[in-house]
């Protein structure tokens, strides 16, 4: 993907690059000077990324920021319908968060998500565990990410891929928020 195909979301202390395909391919977390936990921009998707996109490969993509914000809207149109992926990083409280939400606009759009954590600019595969409250935790040395979501997906050691659907006029937050401590 070309650099001009990326958009920026951020919380004034760090930022992520989101591709036209719905993939976060770059994120240094929790600060700008931290090592990247998503660094597919420099290598391949095996170096860490978070993809949310239609399963239909030929989707038409239109992107925009909501006026006067860093809230990114990526609209996918497929033969089955249309859905919008909304990405943003809210102002930081105690931890940094990424919010990704799929909103169905019309029809039924089969969607997929793939989440690959890598620390150390893609070199370190974290240890994934599920805590008693159902929260997952990715940890490697001093780095930890605790993704939270509204939809249940089965655990896998270091990579997650899960299909889901967006139906017209339906909000479907896939994971909101993910937290880096």
Buried (B, 14 or more C-beta within 10 A) or exposed (E): EEEEBBBEBBBEBBBBBBBBBBBBBBBBBBEEEBBBBBBBBEBEBEBBBBBBBBBBEEBEBEBEBEEEEBBBBBBBBBEBBBBBBBBBBEEEEEEBBBBBBBBBBBBBBBBBBBBBBBBBBBBBBBEBEEEEEEEBBBBBEEBBBBBBBEEEBEEEEEBBEBEBBBBBEBEBBBBBBBBBB
